[in-house]
Amino acid sequence: MWHFRWTHGFPTDSPKTTLAPATQVSPHDLEFIIEFRYPRLKRGLIPFSHWEKVVEVRMTGIINFRELLASFIIDHYNINRYFLLMKLSIILFVFVPTLCLCARVPVVIETGGKELPDFKDKVERAVGSFSERFSVRASEIDTIRIVVTYTRAEFEEATSGAIPDWGVGAAIPARNEIVVLFSESSKSPRAVELIAHELGHIVLYKATGEVRVPRWFDEGFAQWVSGGMDFQQSSRIALANLLGENLNLRELEDLNSWDSERANLAYAESRAAFEFLIEILPDNGPEKLIELIRKNGGFDKGIEAASGLSLTEFYILWANERSGRFGWSLLLADWRVSFSIITLLFLVLGGIKLARIRMANRKSEIRDEEIQA
């Protein structure tokens, strides 16, 4: 997705127009700035706080080119034809191709007759953003079908009972299909996050050319595109480290057969391992890795080409990193653990004090009995 911001009509002696493509999220995550400033051309970035008017146009839908062109000319006088020509070139060679590349993937949402206001638009934007970033053509994804269920029985029927009872979403990449369980209002941010997670599975499947990837990588990627690592997951891994309950990443292939507690740990480990892998890649992002997985026709070959490590070497490196990164200090920072420790100390100290009081009372009773005798 490309974000364009421009402003005009600065309250200065020299009227000027600024056109600044702020960020281009491309397959290589390129970022560039183009700034036009009258009377000279300059490349750079004006702090947003200095702009009198900022307009953001998301180049994923239809834009009114008449208004866009007018924004270059309005409030301007003595416009240098050279600069006007350069500005018009931006429209022809940047804006128009961008609109062509950012064609939306159609999304069909089956809701059982219930209204989901603005939900379809949010999903389409997410599909367009993911597809562009990871070099997936609209023709490869074709149409995304989302089946929204509202009860566990409906969800199990739609997924043929293949999802464990702790699951609330499922992606079927080969059919471009997503099934989700919304037991509560779909207006919740959780709803869009859930869809983004399942979309991640489909986009990864298409971006790798349908190459099979390990379950931990698949789940890690889906969590990564739908949000960063949260503290609860970090503390869960730290607790597993302390108790010696760490999971081997290879074990996650059987994730659907696990109970919810172990599954939560598996998701946390997947996310952490994926983010660690991204950190050690030269490009500090998964785009090149995914491209190499597709090019080499295998996950093992792709990860070795991207990182210089064999898959076994990465697993060893991750095991060492996990032990050091997720230590007991993380547990102390978790308010639930801290509260439990404080409560335990309170009970222990309270028990000791109560025992001393009882002992003192008992001694007093014995002394009184001796005096009476």
C-alpha positions as CSV (number, residue, x, y, z in Angstrom):
1,M,0.0,0.0,0.0
2,W,1.3,3.5,-0.9
3,H,0.6,6.5,1.3
4,F,0.8,9.9,-0.4
5,R,0.6,13.2,1.5
6,W,0.6,16.6,0.0
7,T,-0.1,20.2,1.1
8,H,-0.5,23.5,-0.6
9,G,-0.9,27.2,0.3
10,F,1.9,27.8,2.8
11,P,1.5,31.2,4.6
12,T,4.8,32.4,3.3
13,D,6.1,34.9,0.7
14,S,6.8,32.1,-1.8
15,P,3.8,29.9,-2.5
16,K,4.9,26.3,-2.7
17,T,3.4,22.9,-3.3
18,T,4.7,19.8,-1.7
19,L,4.0,16.3,-2.9
20,A,5.5,13.7,-0.6
21,P,5.1,9.9,-1.0
22,A,5.8,9.1,2.6
23,T,6.1,5.4,2.5
24,Q,5.9,2.7,-0.2
25,V,5.5,-0.8,1.2
26,S,6.8,-2.9,-1.7
27,P,8.1,-6.5,-1.9
28,H,11.5,-5.1,-0.8
29,D,9.9,-2.7,1.7
30,L,11.4,0.3,0.0
31,E,10.9,3.7,1.5
32,F,11.4,6.9,-0.4
33,I,10.5,10.6,-0.3
34,I,9.9,12.9,-3.2
35,E,9.4,16.5,-2.4
36,F,8.5,19.3,-4.8
37,R,9.1,22.8,-3.4
38,Y,8.6,25.9,-5.5
39,P,10.9,27.5,-6.9
40,R,13.4,24.6,-6.8
41,L,13.3,20.8,-6.7
42,K,14.6,19.3,-3.5
43,R,14.6,15.8,-2.2
44,G,13.9,15.5,1.5
45,L,11.3,15.4,4.2
46,I,9.4,18.3,5.8
47,P,8.3,17.5,9.4
48,F,4.6,16.9,9.4
49,S,4.2,19.4,12.3
50,H,5.3,22.2,9.8
51,W,2.5,21.3,7.3
52,E,-0.6,23.5,7.3
53,K,-2.7,20.9,5.6
54,V,-2.0,17.2,5.3
55,V,-4.1,15.0,3.1
56,E,-3.6,11.2,3.1
57,V,-4.7,9.2,0.0
58,R,-4.6,5.5,0.2
59,M,-3.8,4.2,-3.3
60,T,-6.0,1.1,-3.1
61,G,-9.2,2.5,-4.4
62,I,-10.5,5.1,-6.8
63,I,-9.0,8.6,-6.6
64,N,-10.4,11.8,-8.1
65,F,-7.7,12.9,-10.5
66,R,-9.4,16.2,-11.2
67,E,-9.1,17.2,-7.5
68,L,-5.6,15.9,-7.4
69,L,-4.5,18.0,-10.4
70,A,-6.3,21.0,-8.9
71,S,-4.4,20.7,-5.7
72,F,-1.2,21.3,-7.7
73,I,-2.4,24.5,-9.3
74,I,-4.8,26.1,-6.7
75,D,-3.3,29.1,-4.8
76,H,-0.3,29.2,-7.2
77,Y,0.8,31.9,-9.5
78,N,3.8,32.3,-11.9
79,I,4.1,28.5,-11.9
80,N,7.2,27.3,-13.7
81,R,6.2,25.1,-16.5
82,Y,9.1,22.8,-15.9
83,F,8.0,22.0,-12.4
84,L,4.4,21.6,-13.5
85,L,5.5,19.1,-16.1
86,M,7.5,17.2,-13.4
87,K,4.4,17.1,-11.1
88,L,2.2,15.8,-13.9
89,S,4.8,13.2,-14.6
90,I,4.3,11.9,-11.0
91,I,0.6,11.4,-11.8
92,L,1.3,9.5,-15.0
93,F,4.3,7.4,-13.9
94,V,3.7,6.9,-10.2
95,F,0.0,7.3,-9.3
96,V,-1.5,5.5,-12.3
97,P,0.8,2.4,-12.2
98,T,0.2,2.3,-8.4
99,L,-3.5,2.1,-8.9
100,C,-3.1,-0.7,-11.4
101,L,-0.8,-2.7,-9.1
102,C,-3.0,-2.2,-6.0
103,A,-6.2,-3.8,-7.5
104,R,-8.3,-5.1,-4.7
105,V,-8.8,-8.8,-4.3
106,P,-12.6,-9.5,-4.1
107,V,-13.8,-10.6,-0.7
108,V,-17.0,-12.6,-0.2
109,I,-18.3,-12.7,3.4
110,E,-21.0,-15.1,4.4
111,T,-22.5,-13.8,7.6
112,G,-25.7,-15.7,8.0
113,G,-27.7,-12.6,7.3
114,K,-26.2,-10.4,10.0
115,E,-24.8,-7.0,9.2
116,L,-21.1,-6.4,9.6
117,P,-20.7,-2.6,8.9
118,D,-17.3,-1.6,7.4
119,F,-16.0,-5.0,8.0
120,K,-15.7,-6.0,4.3
121,D,-13.7,-2.9,3.5
122,K,-11.3,-3.5,6.3
123,V,-10.7,-7.0,5.1
124,E,-10.1,-5.9,1.5
125,R,-7.6,-3.3,2.6
126,A,-5.7,-6.0,4.7
127,V,-5.7,-8.4,1.7
128,G,-4.4,-5.7,-0.6
129,S,-1.7,-4.6,1.8
130,F,-0.5,-8.2,2.5
131,S,-0.6,-9.1,-1.2
132,E,1.5,-6.2,-2.3
133,R,4.1,-6.5,0.4
134,F,4.7,-10.2,-0.2
135,S,4.6,-10.1,-4.0
136,V,1.3,-12.0,-4.4
137,R,-0.7,-11.0,-7.5
138,A,-4.4,-10.5,-7.2
139,S,-4.8,-13.2,-9.9
140,E,-3.1,-15.7,-7.6
141,I,-5.5,-15.2,-4.7
142,D,-8.5,-14.5,-6.9
143,T,-11.4,-14.3,-4.4
144,I,-11.2,-14.6,-0.6
145,R,-14.2,-16.3,0.9
146,I,-14.9,-15.7,4.6
147,V,-17.5,-17.8,6.4
148,V,-18.6,-16.1,9.7
149,T,-20.1,-18.5,12.3
150,Y,-21.6,-17.5,15.6
151,T,-21.8,-20.8,17.5
152,R,-19.4,-23.6,18.1
153,A,-21.7,-26.0,16.3
154,E,-21.8,-23.8,13.2
155,F,-18.0,-23.5,13.3
156,E,-17.4,-27.2,13.6
157,E,-19.8,-27.9,10.7
158,A,-18.0,-25.4,8.5
159,T,-14.5,-26.8,9.3
160,S,-15.7,-30.5,9.3
161,G,-14.6,-30.8,12.9
162,A,-10.9,-30.5,12.0
163,I,-10.2,-27.7,14.5
164,P,-9.7,-28.3,18.2
165,D,-12.2,-26.8,20.7
166,W,-9.8,-24.0,21.6
167,G,-9.6,-22.8,18.0
168,V,-11.7,-19.8,16.8
169,G,-10.4,-19.5,13.2
170,A,-9.3,-21.6,10.3
171,A,-7.7,-21.0,6.9
172,I,-7.9,-23.3,3.9
173,P,-5.3,-21.7,1.7
174,A,-5.9,-24.1,-1.3
175,R,-9.5,-22.8,-1.5
176,N,-8.8,-19.2,-0.4
177,E,-11.2,-19.8,2.4
178,I,-11.4,-18.6,6.0
179,V,-13.8,-19.7,8.7
180,V,-14.1,-17.7,11.9
181,L,-16.1,-18.0,15.1
182,F,-17.5,-14.7,16.3
183,S,-19.3,-15.5,19.6
184,E,-19.4,-11.8,20.3
185,S,-19.8,-8.6,18.3
186,S,-17.7,-8.5,15.1
187,K,-17.1,-4.8,15.8
188,S,-14.4,-5.8,18.3
189,P,-10.8,-5.2,17.2
190,R,-10.3,-8.9,17.9
191,A,-12.4,-9.7,14.9
192,V,-10.2,-7.9,12.4
193,E,-7.0,-9.3,14.1
194,L,-8.4,-12.8,13.8
195,I,-9.1,-12.3,10.0
196,A,-5.6,-10.8,9.5
197,H,-4.1,-13.9,11.2
198,E,-6.0,-16.3,8.9
199,L,-5.2,-14.1,5.9
200,G,-1.6,-14.5,6.8
201,H,-1.8,-18.2,6.3
202,I,-3.3,-17.8,2.8
203,V,-0.8,-15.0,1.7
204,L,2.1,-17.1,2.9
205,Y,0.8,-20.1,1.0
206,K,0.6,-18.1,-2.2
207,A,3.8,-16.1,-1.7
208,T,5.9,-19.3,-1.3
209,G,4.4,-20.8,-4.4
210,E,2.5,-23.3,-2.2
211,V,5.8,-24.7,-0.8
212,R,5.2,-26.6,2.4
213,V,6.6,-24.7,5.4
214,P,6.9,-25.9,9.1
215,R,3.9,-25.3,11.3
216,W,5.9,-23.0,13.6
217,F,6.9,-20.7,10.7
218,D,3.3,-20.7,9.4
219,E,1.8,-19.7,12.7
220,G,4.7,-17.4,13.5
221,F,4.2,-15.5,10.3
222,A,0.4,-15.3,10.7
223,Q,0.9,-13.8,14.2
224,W,3.6,-11.5,13.0
225,V,1.4,-9.9,10.3
226,S,-1.5,-9.5,12.7
227,G,0.4,-7.9,15.6
228,G,3.7,-8.0,17.5
229,M,4.8,-10.3,20.3
230,D,2.8,-9.5,23.5
231,F,4.1,-9.6,27.0
232,Q,1.9,-12.5,28.1
233,Q,3.4,-14.7,25.5
234,S,6.9,-13.7,26.5
235,S,6.2,-14.5,30.2
236,R,4.7,-17.8,29.2
237,I,7.9,-18.9,27.5
238,A,9.9,-17.7,30.5
239,L,7.8,-19.9,32.8
240,A,8.3,-22.8,30.4
241,N,12.1,-22.2,30.6
242,L,11.9,-22.2,34.4
243,L,9.9,-25.4,34.6
244,G,11.8,-27.2,31.8
245,E,8.7,-27.4,29.6
246,N,10.1,-25.9,26.5
247,L,8.9,-27.2,23.1
248,N,10.9,-28.4,20.2
249,L,9.8,-26.4,17.1
250,R,9.6,-29.7,15.2
251,E,6.9,-30.9,17.7
252,L,4.5,-28.2,16.5
253,E,3.3,-30.3,13.6
254,D,1.0,-32.0,16.0
255,L,-0.4,-28.7,17.4
256,N,-4.0,-29.4,16.7
257,S,-4.0,-32.5,19.0
258,W,-2.8,-30.5,22.0
259,D,-4.8,-29.0,24.8
260,S,-5.3,-25.2,25.0
261,E,-2.5,-24.6,27.6
262,R,0.1,-26.4,25.6
263,A,-1.2,-24.8,22.4
264,N,-0.9,-21.3,23.9
265,L,2.8,-22.1,24.6
266,A,3.2,-23.4,21.1
267,Y,1.8,-20.2,19.5
268,A,4.1,-18.1,21.8
269,E,7.2,-20.1,20.8
270,S,6.2,-19.9,17.1
271,R,5.9,-16.2,17.3
272,A,9.1,-15.7,19.2
273,A,11.1,-18.0,16.9
274,F,9.8,-16.3,13.8
275,E,10.7,-12.8,15.1
276,F,14.1,-14.1,16.1
277,L,14.6,-15.4,12.6
278,I,13.6,-12.1,11.1
279,E,16.2,-10.4,13.4
280,I,19.1,-12.4,12.2
281,L,18.3,-12.0,8.5
282,P,20.4,-9.4,6.6
283,D,17.2,-7.6,5.4
284,N,15.6,-7.7,8.8
285,G,12.3,-8.7,7.2
286,P,10.7,-11.9,5.8
287,E,10.1,-10.7,2.3
288,K,13.4,-11.8,0.8
289,L,13.2,-15.1,2.8
290,I,9.8,-15.9,1.4
291,E,11.0,-15.0,-2.1
292,L,13.9,-17.4,-1.7
293,I,11.7,-20.2,-0.4
294,R,9.6,-19.9,-3.5
295,K,12.7,-19.7,-5.8
296,N,14.4,-22.7,-4.3
297,G,11.3,-24.8,-4.0
298,G,11.8,-25.7,-0.3
299,F,11.9,-24.2,3.1
300,D,15.2,-25.7,4.1
301,K,17.0,-24.3,1.0
302,G,15.3,-21.0,1.3
303,I,16.3,-20.4,4.9
304,E,19.8,-21.4,4.2
305,A,20.0,-19.1,1.2
306,A,18.6,-16.2,3.2
307,S,20.5,-16.6,6.5
308,G,23.5,-18.9,5.7
309,L,22.3,-21.3,8.3
310,S,20.9,-24.8,7.9
311,L,17.6,-25.4,9.5
312,T,19.2,-27.6,12.2
313,E,21.7,-24.8,12.9
314,F,18.9,-22.3,13.3
315,Y,17.1,-24.6,15.7
316,I,20.2,-24.9,17.9
317,L,20.7,-21.1,17.7
318,W,17.1,-20.5,18.7
319,A,17.3,-22.9,21.7
320,N,20.3,-21.0,23.0
321,E,18.6,-17.6,22.4
322,R,15.4,-18.7,24.0
323,S,17.2,-19.6,27.3
324,G,18.9,-16.3,27.5
325,R,16.1,-14.0,26.2
326,F,13.2,-15.4,28.3
327,G,14.7,-15.6,31.8
328,W,13.2,-15.3,35.3
329,S,13.4,-11.5,35.2
330,L,10.5,-11.5,32.7
331,L,8.4,-13.5,35.1
332,L,9.0,-10.9,37.8
333,A,7.9,-8.2,35.4
334,D,4.6,-10.0,34.9
335,W,2.0,-8.5,37.3
336,R,0.3,-11.8,37.7
337,V,3.5,-13.5,38.8
338,S,4.4,-10.6,41.1
339,F,1.0,-10.6,42.6
340,S,1.2,-14.3,43.2
341,I,4.6,-13.9,44.9
342,I,3.5,-11.1,47.1
343,T,0.3,-13.0,48.1
344,L,2.4,-16.1,48.9
345,L,4.9,-14.0,51.0
346,F,1.9,-12.4,52.8
347,L,0.5,-15.8,53.6
348,V,3.9,-17.1,54.7
349,L,4.7,-14.1,56.9
350,G,1.1,-14.0,58.2
351,G,1.3,-17.7,59.1
352,I,4.6,-17.2,60.9
353,K,3.2,-14.3,62.9
354,L,0.1,-16.2,63.7
355,A,2.2,-19.1,64.9
356,R,4.2,-16.8,67.1
357,I,1.1,-15.3,68.6
358,R,-0.3,-18.7,69.4
359,M,3.0,-19.8,70.9
360,A,3.1,-16.7,73.1
361,N,-0.5,-17.2,74.2
362,R,0.2,-20.8,75.0
363,K,3.3,-19.8,77.1
364,S,1.1,-17.3,78.9
365,E,-1.5,-19.9,79.7
366,I,1.1,-22.3,81.0
367,R,2.5,-19.5,83.2
368,D,-0.9,-18.7,84.6
369,E,-1.6,-22.3,85.3
370,E,1.7,-22.6,87.2
371,I,0.9,-19.5,89.3
372,Q,-2.6,-20.8,90.2
373,A,-1.1,-24.2,91.2
